[in-house]
Amino acid sequence: MSDSLDHYLEQRLSTVRDAGLWRRTRILDGPQRPEQVIDGHRVIAFCSNDYLGLAGDPAVAAAARKALDQYGVGAGAAHLINGHTRAHEELEQALAHFTGRARALVFSTGYMANLALVQALVGRHDTVFEDRLNHASLIDAVRLSGARSQRYRHAEPAHLRERLEKAPATGQRLIVTDGVFSMDGDIAPLPELAALAREYNAWLMVDDAHGLSVLGDTGGGSCQYFGLGSDDVPILMGTLGKGFGTAGAFVAGSERLIETLIQTARPYIYTTAMPAALAAATLASVHIAASAHDRREHLQNLLRRLGDGLDRLGLPHPPPLTPIQPVTLGTATRASAVAERLFEAGFLVPAIRPPTVPEGEARLRITLSAAHTQTQVDALLQALERALDQT
Ligand SMILES: *Cc1c(COP(=O)(O)O)cnc(C)c1O
């Protein structure tokens, strides 16, 4: 029995290895910040999603420490039993306020929030319209919901319209998109999607994992960037492990939307609440994020500097509006080789390869944080130029 399992697993693993797609974890010592020690190497990291530099922020850590003393470590039970502390409640209120929605509900991870949300909204007789480059958790959520999936070409409202035209007249229609695309760094055309949702009587859901806290005057994300409110985007999901620098996720929307999740969403009901200390730390980070104008401005300055530098090197990149600035290099082998050179030079920039991105579009996924300095960005550009020359 165990022989046949080993044999089977070995075959699966060789397929990955032979395709040059082997992945491995590196070990980080110390907090998440640009200067770090990973696998024993001192590097400057350009890969975290800690866009505002809050993951290692002393005020956020202090809030966690204080709540640890008050609540202990484990939540002990699901929200609907007795795991929902005052810290969770305050965080949900703060997130509703932050996003300008009536109510918010916290989840332990973004993956779960997406599973919960899509399953609560649609089932077998419904149709979901998905951007082709949506995050894996959204794609899985739609699969699990059993709804019919219709993928439209990336950020192309015209193609979405065609799909909507041809959709069955019966059942609900849900349009689902990333706000900022996690591997491409561009912003979804939300005003056009909201207009189409209205025209075709569909609901619009935005996963703004990479937009919230970063885009908009008060960090309200891609909705705020476009000046859209809850009438345009009634279903908003955000994660807490990226710009907010902690962990977990939330859904924000109407009273009825949130109550429906509480009453029906299995990934909400059948899981232990996040630790209260994490909720308290996140509450602190949400307050910082709301007024983090300096951090956002510094980040935008760094992005312009990086964009100009990439232009000088003749490297295509998305408009430098979001902290995700991928540089597409083609084959997985080439992207890995450049990433390896950069690592040797003291820069951690991951190569993103298929199946995370389409075949032939392997890339370096450079991300910037408000915790980076201009000097670090300049040094990265120099190292990148050298690495490309040598590859
Ligand atoms: C990271 C991410 C998620 C998953 O969130 P986790 O809290 O890390 O599970 C969902 N959607 C998008 C777009 C993401 O980038």
The ligand as a Tripos MOL2 file, in Angstrom:
@<TRIPOS>MOLECULE
LIG
   15    15     1     0     0
SMALL
NO_CHARGES

@<TRIPOS>ATOM
      1 C1         -3.6870   36.8890   -1.2080 C.3       1 LIG1
      2 C2         -4.9720   36.9330   -1.9080 C.ar      1 LIG1
      3 C3         -6.0680   36.2050   -1.4480 C.ar      1 LIG1
      4 C4         -5.9590   35.2390   -0.3070 C.3       1 LIG1
      5 O1         -5.8320   35.8900    0.9040 O.3       1 LIG1
      6 P1         -5.1270   35.1330    2.1230 P.3       1 LIG1
      7 O2         -5.5640   35.9030    3.3080 O.co2     1 LIG1
      8 O3         -3.6690   35.2100    1.8830 O.co2     1 LIG1
      9 O4         -5.6480   33.7410    2.1130 O.co2     1 LIG1
     10 C5         -7.2720   36.3540   -2.0950 C.ar      1 LIG1
     11 N1         -7.3880   37.1700   -3.1650 N.ar      1 LIG1
     12 C6         -6.3480   37.8610   -3.6590 C.ar      1 LIG1
     13 C7         -6.5330   38.7270   -4.8600 C.3       1 LIG1
     14 C8         -5.1110   37.7580   -3.0540 C.ar      1 LIG1
     15 O5         -4.0640   38.4050   -3.5420 O.3       1 LIG1
@<TRIPOS>BOND
     1     1     2 1
     2     2     3 ar
     3     2    14 ar
     4     3     4 1
     5     3    10 ar
     6     4     5 1
     7     5     6 1
     8     6     7 2
     9     6     8 1
    10     6     9 1
    11    10    11 ar
    12    11    12 ar
    13    12    13 1
    14    12    14 ar
    15    14    15 1
@<TRIPOS>SUBSTRUCTURE
     1 LIG1         1 GROUP 0 **** ****
